[in-house]
Amino acid sequence: MAAAGAGSRSRSGSKSTAKSTSKANNPIVTPDAVRPAPVLLVVGSESIFADRAVSNVLAAARAADPETEVERMEAAGYLAGMLSVATSPSLFGGGKVVVLENVEQANEALVTDVTGYLRNPSQEACVVIRHSGVLRARPLLEAARALNAPEVQCQPITRDDEKVEFATNEFRRGDRKITAAAVRALVDAVGNDLRELAASCSQLMNDDETARIDVDSVERYFGGRVEVTGFKVADAAVAGHAEEALVLLRHALATGADPVPLVAAVAMKVRGLAKVSAAGRGSSASMAKSLGMAPWQIDRARRELNGWDESGLATAVMALAEADAGVKGGGRDPVYAVERLVLTVAQSRR
């Protein structure tokens, strides 16, 4: 089997989202760049990246040898000796790819067999070790890393800017152009599920024939699906849009959102503004560590501070304290407490 292709240290093909999971110097490859190797690691809980990595390995192996045999084994149900049989040379020749699924659930037989196999892996087979990244069975990962086994890191994407970057890369992979505003609108519309976001990108690329996908295209396909969250409520409130913030808040409450995280979202936004306001001038990069914020968050807060003064921020911070107590048992009506907070914050902007 050919060695895995080199790639940037990233989950989704972009260098800014890499998160190393090991101090080892084994090569880190992206899901798109990975190729068959005697031993491959696919580590992390973001299944869309892991699935892509495995699919790309299988595709590359079959492209090199259409007769490649593929065998998948579930770690929890593994029986002693299965790996040895699966990686043994075939009487009819041809390559072999063995995918060990959910290795974090490995039983004693699998741990024993994989440990032994790693001492002398077959050069005629590709063994893919897929692990969620939890502590269980981590020694197997470290043993493979010690062999310089290529690794695909499939860490979850949680930050908003990472989702935007992921979606942008999806269109780049599809060789399609899309405006930055359209990407932002798509992320807002689809919500938190990364697999659904990827599917939505694919749908737009397949259905929209324009040379450059714009916001109108996103609205046409996904306009009715905008997910109302506490952060959207907070954005509208700190922008001084009281009516919009209340509409978003009531929609969120009507669809099952709890007042406590809604207040927390507004608190995060307002406290971020207060910290950046008090910090004064300086580059966002140099201030990031001391403020406990990412540089992009500082830049955004500076833009949002337009229209805010010290008095307004003080009023908003005091309203937060009251609302926090109100939604955590200190008041009769948590819904009223969060509505009052949103109105007070919106009206505190000059």
Summary of the structure (lengths in Angstrom):
residues: 350
radius of gyration: 25.1
end to end distance: 65.7
largest distance: 81.0
contacts: 1125
relative contact order: 0.09
helix: 57%
strand: 9%
